[in-house]
Amino acid sequence: MQMAHVMNYEEILRAADKRTVVWEELRGQEKVRPMCFDGADFAGISGSHYLLLLECEDDCEDYNWNYRLWNNMPTQLERRINKWKEDPYA
């Protein structure tokens, strides 16, 4: 099985095109949520949460600082190994 990794913007767009499930991690939260592309954006399975894909470009300062997407459900070890980036606003 392939190890999970934090996706870059190009991978996120490919996942949207293929309607692949991605996994959203919010900094400081234990839960990692599955999200599916609904034709306009990635939405949580319950439909109550949206990624705002249009705001997630390559240079999006919040990506991998406040939130990040994984290609597969990450293990606790994978989450620990993949460090969050430093505060881009500091």
Contacts in CASP RR format, 6 or more apart in sequence:
PFRMAT RR
TARGET T0000
AUTHOR 0000-0000-0000
METHOD contacts of the structure
MODEL  1
MQMAHVMNYEEILRAADKRTVVWEELRGQEKVRPMCFDGADFAGISGSHY
LLLLECEDDCEDYNWNYRLWNNMPTQLERRINKWKEDPYA
2 71 0 8 1.000
2 72 0 8 1.000
3 72 0 8 1.000
3 78 0 8 1.000
4 23 0 8 1.000
4 70 0 8 1.000
4 71 0 8 1.000
4 72 0 8 1.000
4 73 0 8 1.000
4 74 0 8 1.000
4 75 0 8 1.000
4 78 0 8 1.000
5 70 0 8 1.000
5 71 0 8 1.000
5 78 0 8 1.000
5 82 0 8 1.000
6 64 0 8 1.000
6 68 0 8 1.000
6 69 0 8 1.000
6 70 0 8 1.000
6 82 0 8 1.000
7 15 0 8 1.000
7 22 0 8 1.000
7 68 0 8 1.000
7 69 0 8 1.000
7 70 0 8 1.000
7 71 0 8 1.000
8 58 0 8 1.000
9 56 0 8 1.000
9 57 0 8 1.000
9 58 0 8 1.000
9 60 0 8 1.000
9 63 0 8 1.000
11 71 0 8 1.000
12 22 0 8 1.000
12 42 0 8 1.000
12 53 0 8 1.000
12 56 0 8 1.000
12 69 0 8 1.000
14 20 0 8 1.000
15 21 0 8 1.000
15 22 0 8 1.000
15 37 0 8 1.000
15 69 0 8 1.000
15 71 0 8 1.000
16 37 0 8 1.000
16 39 0 8 1.000
16 42 0 8 1.000
16 53 0 8 1.000
19 36 0 8 1.000
19 37 0 8 1.000
20 37 0 8 1.000
20 71 0 8 1.000
21 34 0 8 1.000
21 35 0 8 1.000
21 36 0 8 1.000
22 34 0 8 1.000
22 35 0 8 1.000
22 42 0 8 1.000
22 69 0 8 1.000
22 70 0 8 1.000
22 71 0 8 1.000
23 32 0 8 1.000
23 33 0 8 1.000
23 34 0 8 1.000
23 35 0 8 1.000
23 69 0 8 1.000
23 70 0 8 1.000
23 71 0 8 1.000
23 72 0 8 1.000
23 73 0 8 1.000
23 74 0 8 1.000
24 32 0 8 1.000
24 33 0 8 1.000
24 34 0 8 1.000
24 35 0 8 1.000
24 42 0 8 1.000
24 44 0 8 1.000
24 49 0 8 1.000
24 51 0 8 1.000
24 67 0 8 1.000
24 68 0 8 1.000
24 69 0 8 1.000
24 70 0 8 1.000
25 32 0 8 1.000
25 67 0 8 1.000
25 68 0 8 1.000
25 69 0 8 1.000
25 70 0 8 1.000
25 74 0 8 1.000
25 79 0 8 1.000
26 66 0 8 1.000
26 67 0 8 1.000
27 65 0 8 1.000
27 66 0 8 1.000
27 67 0 8 1.000
27 84 0 8 1.000
32 70 0 8 1.000
32 73 0 8 1.000
32 74 0 8 1.000
32 79 0 8 1.000
33 44 0 8 1.000
33 45 0 8 1.000
33 49 0 8 1.000
34 44 0 8 1.000
34 45 0 8 1.000
34 73 0 8 1.000
35 42 0 8 1.000
35 43 0 8 1.000
35 44 0 8 1.000
35 45 0 8 1.000
35 49 0 8 1.000
35 51 0 8 1.000
35 69 0 8 1.000
36 42 0 8 1.000
36 43 0 8 1.000
36 44 0 8 1.000
36 45 0 8 1.000
37 43 0 8 1.000
40 53 0 8 1.000
41 50 0 8 1.000
41 51 0 8 1.000
41 52 0 8 1.000
41 53 0 8 1.000
41 54 0 8 1.000
42 50 0 8 1.000
42 51 0 8 1.000
42 53 0 8 1.000
42 69 0 8 1.000
43 49 0 8 1.000
43 50 0 8 1.000
43 51 0 8 1.000
44 50 0 8 1.000
51 69 0 8 1.000
56 63 0 8 1.000
61 88 0 8 1.000
61 89 0 8 1.000
62 88 0 8 1.000
64 84 0 8 1.000
64 85 0 8 1.000
65 84 0 8 1.000
65 85 0 8 1.000
65 86 0 8 1.000
65 87 0 8 1.000
65 88 0 8 1.000
68 82 0 8 1.000
68 84 0 8 1.000
70 78 0 8 1.000
74 82 0 8 1.000
END
